[in-house]
Amino acid sequence: MLQNNWIQQAQPLTHAELKAFGPTLVIAPHADDESLGCGGTIALLRQVGIPVFILLVSDGSMSHPNSKKYPAQKLTQLRDNELLAAAAILDVPASYVHFMHLKDSQVPHQADTGFEEASAAMSNIISGISPQTVLVPWRRDPHPDHRATWQLVKKAMSVSALKCRVLEYLVWLWERADAQDLPLTGEMKTFKVDIASVLEKKHQAIAAHLSQTTLLIDDDPQGFTLSQYMLSHFDHPAEYFLEQLPAS
């Protein structure tokens, strides 16, 4: 488990403060990131009646690239359905889940071909939802698709001109982070949400992603599944969010 002063100094967000989030959009690079990074917070927001939307960025087709049982199109459908199942557990209606279906492992960074088109598409979706709060992966998460997603969100937000609170959640930072991936001094403020009351619901939402947590797809030795060690990072009664501090 990653430990650092910026985590130890996290400011608790009370359930009453969560109500101030207003309509909230969770942007997930891959199906399962929403449950791993902020499944407990989603459940708490729904308990107090806050609308929560989920935008899935990638098509998930590269988690098991060599599977004959689950070729790309079938795997995408499976992972979409797993996300809908997780969303239902967290009390997010299926109609509140949106899909971009960008190619898994190839979500465009700002210097890549396709970035402007993808950011424009994301901007249209965000404008249609008009959230007050957006939850997005940490800007320097070690996974390339997560970093690209943050860049897309930044561009999309600037295009839409919406004034939203943006909080960044943690996924791979817990396991793969190098020193340069961590928040800089004075860069971010850290918040902590107590999810003890909904931790079991978060576990259930993560488990709904069967292709990522079990050997459901058993014909691709190079296929990806979340290790028990990785999952152990999310077996805690707290979730953390980072918010950029104003420039001094």
C-alpha positions, 0 to 999 in steps of 0.5 A: 500500500502506497503511503505518503504524507499527502495521503496521511494529511487527507481531509475527510469529506463528510457525507453531508459534503458529498451532497454538495457534489450535485450531479456527478459524472464518473469517467472510467478509462476501462470498465472496472476503474469506476468500481475500483477507484470510486465505487464506494463514493458512487454508492454513497452519492446514490444513497443521498439521492445524487444522480451519478453518470458513468462514461466509459472511455475504452472498448476493453477489447485488449484485456484478452487479445488472443482469446478465441472464445472472446474475440474483440467485439464479443469481449467489448460486449461482455465488458460493457455488460459487466459495467452495467451490472456493476452500475446496477449494484451501485444504484446507477441506472443503465440509462446513465451509463455512456460509452465512447468505445475508443480502442483499448490501450490506444486511448489518444494522448494530446499529441496523438492522431484522434485526440481532437476528435475524441475530446470533441466527442467527450465534450458533447457527452459532458455538455449533455450531462451537465454535471456539477462534479467530475471524477476522473483518474489521477493525471499521472496514473501510471497506466497510459490510458488513464493519463490519456483520459485525464488529458481528454477530460481537460480538453473536453472541459475547456471546450464545453466551458462548463464550470465543474469541480474535478476530483481525481481518483487513484487506481494504478498509483497504489501499485506502480507509481514512481516518485515522479507520478506522485503529487508535487508539494503544493499541487493538489489537495487530498480528500478522504471519503469514509466508505465503510458503510458501503464497502461490501457493495463496492466489493460486489461491484468490483466482482461484477467485472468477471472477465477482470477478476476471475478466469472466465476467459481461460484461453488466453495465457497473456490475458489480463486479470486483476491480481489479489495483491492489486485488489487488496489496495481497494479492500479498505474503508476509504477512497481518496481524491485529489483536487488541484490547488489554485496557482499561487 
